[in-house]
Every structure is written in C-alpha cells, then in structure tokens.
Amino acid sequence: MLQATRAATVSNAPAGRRDVLVLPCWRRPEFLWHCLDNLSRAEGLQDVHVVLRPDTGHDPANIEVIRAFAERLPSFEISLPVPCPYRRTKQSANLLLAYLQAAVRTRQLVYLLEEDTMIARDFFRWHRAVHAATPGLFCSIAIANPNRSVRPPADAGGYYLSSGDFSSMGVCFEQRILRRLIAPHVTMSYFRRPKHYVRRCFPDSAVGLGFVEQDGLLRRIQERCGCPTAYPCVPRAFDAGFYGYNRPGALSGSLPQRVEQLGQIIYDPAALRAAAGPEFIERCVPIDLQGGEWSSQRQLELPT
C-alpha cells in the first residue's frame, strides 16, 4: 500500500495520447452494465482511455460485464487496486490512487464515473467545452447539483460556477489540479486516520467530521484553494443508484435478469422515484441521455 501511494504521487511521466476516465466498481454488475452501455455511446469516447477499477472484494461478474463490452470500448484496461489495510478508507484509496495514476498518464483531463452514474451522449464534449471556457476550475461535474437547491434555466449551452459542493458523480479534473492540489494529501497518514488527518490539515473547514472519505477530502481541498466547480444548467449525467453503497435494497435473479429489471426502472422517472428511498428521491432523477443542441458553453450568473 505504501509503495502504491508513493508510485502514484511521484512521477514525471509524459502525458498520454488520450484523456483518462476512471470507473470504480464493486458489487453491482447490473449497474456497471448500464453505465458501460451509455459510456460506449458517448461522443468522443475514441479520445478517452477507460481504466476500470474493481475494488477489493468485488463481484467477479463485473469482469464478465467488462469483457462483454470489450469491442465497444476503443481503449480500456482493468486495474486491480492494491488492498488497503484500513477499512474506513478502502474505497477512498481505490479512487484517490486511481486519480493520481490517471493524472500521470492523461493527455489533459481525468474523468471519474461511478458505476451507478448514467451519462448523456455529449458528456465528454460538455466537460471539454467548460474547461476550455473557464480555465482554472477545480473541476466540472455533469450531474444536477446534489448538495444545494439550485434552479438554473434549462439552457443546454449554459453552466454556472459553485463552491463547497463537490460530488464524485460524473466529475472531471484537469491533470494539474490532481497533481498540484490533491496529490499532496494522498498519503498513508490520511488513509490510516482520516478524521485525525482532516482535523489537523483543515482545522477551519466548514465540512463536518462526518465526511472524511475521498469526497469529503476533495471538498475540503476545493474549499481551501477557492477554485470554483462548474455545474451544467442541463445535466449531462444522473445518479441512478437507488440501492448500493449506503443505500438499502437489491434486485434478485440472474445477472441478465437484473440488467433487464434495472433498465425498466432507472430510465423511467416515475419508476425510479418509486424505487428510491425518501432521502434519494431528489437525487435519482433520469435525464434525456441524447443530449441537447448546443455549439459552445457560456457561464451564467444565477441569482443568489
């Protein structure tokens, strides 16, 4: 684990020919199937190298799903993480080390797509346009803002800037942000005692100590650096995970049966709303995956 951390945080390797997308997965291969199905339809996928990261203890069916999509992914690999000895930060280690390994290899951008996030056809095009339009972003996030009530206009060519509300669903970083701001915090000290680490390194943070996993760490880093996050006025992805990590429930049957059942739920707003628990109803909202018509992105100022 220590060796993997050092290898991921210290490198002068040249940039690659493609941007890199990291896709962690664990025990929901039926979600992974739908995630890859939408990913394989996205514009610009030929310019992206996909790194699939089955976490420690993953369902072997994830590998079957990945192999089934092998011909639809122009460039991909399966990267198994070094087991993390600390239960609290096992998932965080998988994601954060994957981020840094991707930052070494990418052309410019690093995307992270969780297995229960479904993306629109213009997902990559939107991220690239926003980073080109506003240099200096902390990141861009393609879902509707899940952390605060914001009602932007339904403008496919518009995005807005926000702060203090990071989310790992459909996120995109520039390489330099990962290497300059995030890499210094991907340490054994953090993995070993995350609450102690964030209390010591971010003593003035407004983020509560109940949030110390990777998304809480990244939120604190954004809070300190002050670089804004870009959100779309029209989401380019949505959270379909009405069960799974920290969310009760499951589907039964064989993998093909679960894939079919899931497809009947997650693309139907009424069905997904009925399936999601009360605390996730506002987050699990399907979008039009075909994407909107737009030629460029412009920043909009929303009323405060």
Secondary structure as GFF3:
##gff-version 3
##sequence-region A 1 304
A	DSSP	alpha_helix	2	9	.	.	.	ID=ss1
A	DSSP	beta_strand	19	25	.	.	.	ID=ss2
A	DSSP	alpha_helix	29	39	.	.	.	ID=ss3
A	DSSP	three_ten_helix	45	47	.	.	.	ID=ss4
A	DSSP	beta_strand	48	54	.	.	.	ID=ss5
A	DSSP	alpha_helix	61	68	.	.	.	ID=ss6
A	DSSP	three_ten_helix	70	72	.	.	.	ID=ss7
A	DSSP	beta_strand	76	78	.	.	.	ID=ss8
A	DSSP	three_ten_helix	87	89	.	.	.	ID=ss9
A	DSSP	alpha_helix	90	105	.	.	.	ID=ss10
A	DSSP	beta_strand	109	112	.	.	.	ID=ss11
A	DSSP	beta_strand	117	119	.	.	.	ID=ss12
A	DSSP	alpha_helix	123	133	.	.	.	ID=ss13
A	DSSP	beta_strand	139	141	.	.	.	ID=ss14
A	DSSP	beta_strand	158	162	.	.	.	ID=ss15
A	DSSP	beta_strand	171	174	.	.	.	ID=ss16
A	DSSP	alpha_helix	175	177	.	.	.	ID=ss17
A	DSSP	pi_helix	178	182	.	.	.	ID=ss18
A	DSSP	three_ten_helix	183	185	.	.	.	ID=ss19
A	DSSP	alpha_helix	188	192	.	.	.	ID=ss20
A	DSSP	alpha_helix	194	201	.	.	.	ID=ss21
A	DSSP	alpha_helix	214	225	.	.	.	ID=ss22
A	DSSP	beta_strand	229	232	.	.	.	ID=ss23
A	DSSP	beta_strand	237	239	.	.	.	ID=ss24
A	DSSP	alpha_helix	255	266	.	.	.	ID=ss25
A	DSSP	alpha_helix	269	275	.	.	.	ID=ss26
A	DSSP	three_ten_helix	278	280	.	.	.	ID=ss27
A	DSSP	beta_strand	298	299	.	.	.	ID=ss28
###
